Amino acid sequence: MNSPHLRLLRLSDAPGVLAAFKSSPEMSRQGDVTDETSACRYVERLLDPELSHRPWAVARPDDSLAGLVAVSVDEQNRNGWFWYWMNAADRGQGWMRSAATTIADWALDQGGLYRLELGHRANNPESGGVARAAGFIREGLEREKFLVNGERIDVLTYGRLATDPVPEGPRLPIVSPSAA
Ligand SMILES: CC(C)(COP(=O)(O)OP(=O)(O)OC[C@H]1O[C@@H](n2cnc3c(N)ncnc32)[C@H](O)[C@@H]1OP(=O)(O)O)[C@@H](O)C(=O)NCCC(=O)NCCS
């Protein structure tokens, strides 16, 4: 496929995960990935069926990993914690906005979930742009939740319900393994 697309995350994405974590300092907040071993462990945990994550790779036209959109599922309540990141080299092209919209639609439709939720630091407006584009509605503000470099930072919380309006805007194609 000669355009950005979504596909299932796979073990061979570990080098792409490591590259993304090395691409900018704030990626350290997304997990503990510092070398090949920890990158493999990170992918293995996301793929572990017992841990109920649904990890989707945002793939470049050449199918290599640019970013991740994941839903961590709370089966009992049919809720999902929604989260995402992009390699710094691939940001700002609207890929994440389209990817997050596509996966939020999928989770509330084929994925069988009723409620998706996310939170982002108030000083991370790009993440809020992605959330709103993907149909999330602002729900609240957790005051001074995180301590970052000695400063307490607010977190903005968002949710999207299966009954909320489906947002307009572009989607990315979801490519099955055989078609990749
Ligand atoms: C958040 C993140 C995934 C966004 O990736 P991206 O490639 O920039 O996303 P996109 O290009 O698809 O779009 C970002 C949106 O934010 C907007 N945006 C970018 N910079 C912005 C800024 N300074 N202020 C407000 N909006 C901004 C963009 O314009 C776009 O919205 P638009 O399409 O309505 O214009 C990326 O910055 C990232 O990986 N950050 C580190 C990890 C992280 O913070 N993840 C989120 C945790 S909840």
The ligand as an SDF file (V2000), in Angstrom:
LIG
                    3D

 48 50  0  0  0  0  0  0  0  0999 V2000
    0.2150   13.6620   20.3070 C   0  0  0  0  0  0  0  0  0  0  0  0
    0.8800   13.1850   19.0230 C   0  0  0  0  0  0  0  0  0  0  0  0
    0.5680   11.7170   18.8080 C   0  0  0  0  0  0  0  0  0  0  0  0
    0.3120   13.9940   17.8560 C   0  0  0  0  0  0  0  0  0  0  0  0
    0.9130   13.5240   16.6600 O   0  0  0  0  0  0  0  0  0  0  0  0
    0.8750   14.3900   15.3330 P   0  0  0  0  0  0  0  0  0  0  0  0
    1.5480   13.6210   14.2590 O   0  0  0  0  0  0  0  0  0  0  0  0
    1.3400   15.7670   15.5860 O   0  0  0  0  0  0  0  0  0  0  0  0
   -0.6810   14.4270   15.0730 O   0  0  0  0  0  0  0  0  0  0  0  0
   -1.4400   14.9980   13.8040 P   0  0  0  0  0  0  0  0  0  0  0  0
   -0.4820   15.5750   12.8210 O   0  0  0  0  0  0  0  0  0  0  0  0
   -2.3420   13.9230   13.3230 O   0  0  0  0  0  0  0  0  0  0  0  0
   -2.3970   16.1440   14.3780 O   0  0  0  0  0  0  0  0  0  0  0  0
   -2.1640   16.8310   15.5780 C   0  0  0  0  0  0  0  0  0  0  0  0
   -3.2670   17.8330   15.7950 C   0  0  0  0  0  0  0  0  0  0  0  0
   -2.8310   18.7280   16.8000 O   0  0  0  0  0  0  0  0  0  0  0  0
   -2.7660   20.0260   16.2400 C   0  0  0  0  0  0  0  0  0  0  0  0
   -1.6480   20.7060   16.8070 N   0  0  0  0  0  0  0  0  0  0  0  0
   -0.3460   20.5340   16.5380 C   0  0  0  0  0  0  0  0  0  0  0  0
    0.3760   21.3640   17.3010 N   0  0  0  0  0  0  0  0  0  0  0  0
   -0.5210   22.0720   18.0630 C   0  0  0  0  0  0  0  0  0  0  0  0
   -0.3990   23.0800   19.0350 C   0  0  0  0  0  0  0  0  0  0  0  0
    0.8010   23.5320   19.4280 N   0  0  0  0  0  0  0  0  0  0  0  0
   -1.5120   23.5680   19.5980 N   0  0  0  0  0  0  0  0  0  0  0  0
   -2.7320   23.1010   19.2530 C   0  0  0  0  0  0  0  0  0  0  0  0
   -2.8980   22.1350   18.3270 N   0  0  0  0  0  0  0  0  0  0  0  0
   -1.8080   21.6310   17.7520 C   0  0  0  0  0  0  0  0  0  0  0  0
   -2.5850   19.8080   14.7850 C   0  0  0  0  0  0  0  0  0  0  0  0
   -2.9170   20.9850   14.0600 O   0  0  0  0  0  0  0  0  0  0  0  0
   -3.5400   18.6760   14.5840 C   0  0  0  0  0  0  0  0  0  0  0  0
   -4.8580   19.1110   14.6580 O   0  0  0  0  0  0  0  0  0  0  0  0
   -5.6130   19.6030   13.3430 P   0  0  0  0  0  0  0  0  0  0  0  0
   -5.5450   18.4570   12.3980 O   0  0  0  0  0  0  0  0  0  0  0  0
   -6.9670   19.9420   13.8430 O   0  0  0  0  0  0  0  0  0  0  0  0
   -4.8690   20.7670   12.8090 O   0  0  0  0  0  0  0  0  0  0  0  0
    2.4090   13.4040   19.0600 C   0  0  0  0  0  0  0  0  0  0  0  0
    2.6770   14.7410   19.3200 O   0  0  0  0  0  0  0  0  0  0  0  0
    3.1070   12.5280   20.0810 C   0  0  0  0  0  0  0  0  0  0  0  0
    3.4040   11.3610   19.8210 O   0  0  0  0  0  0  0  0  0  0  0  0
    3.4290   13.0900   21.2560 N   0  0  0  0  0  0  0  0  0  0  0  0
    4.1160   12.3140   22.3060 C   0  0  0  0  0  0  0  0  0  0  0  0
    3.2280   11.2550   22.9030 C   0  0  0  0  0  0  0  0  0  0  0  0
    1.9570   11.8250   23.4400 C   0  0  0  0  0  0  0  0  0  0  0  0
    1.9480   12.9160   23.9920 O   0  0  0  0  0  0  0  0  0  0  0  0
    0.8630   11.0790   23.2690 N   0  0  0  0  0  0  0  0  0  0  0  0
   -0.4420   11.4700   23.7510 C   0  0  0  0  0  0  0  0  0  0  0  0
   -0.5870   11.0770   25.1760 C   0  0  0  0  0  0  0  0  0  0  0  0
   -2.2810   11.2190   25.6290 S   0  0  0  0  0  0  0  0  0  0  0  0
  1  2  1  0
  2  3  1  0
  2  4  1  0
  2 36  1  0
  4  5  1  0
  5  6  1  0
  6  7  2  0
  6  8  1  0
  6  9  1  0
  9 10  1  0
 10 11  2  0
 10 12  1  0
 10 13  1  0
 13 14  1  0
 14 15  1  0
 15 16  1  0
 15 30  1  0
 16 17  1  0
 17 18  1  0
 17 28  1  0
 18 19  1  0
 18 27  1  0
 19 20  2  0
 20 21  1  0
 21 22  1  0
 21 27  2  0
 22 23  1  0
 22 24  2  0
 24 25  1  0
 25 26  2  0
 26 27  1  0
 28 29  1  0
 28 30  1  0
 30 31  1  0
 31 32  1  0
 32 33  2  0
 32 34  1  0
 32 35  1  0
 36 37  1  0
 36 38  1  0
 38 39  2  0
 38 40  1  0
 40 41  1  0
 41 42  1  0
 42 43  1  0
 43 44  2  0
 43 45  1  0
 45 46  1  0
 46 47  1  0
 47 48  1  0
M  END
$$$$
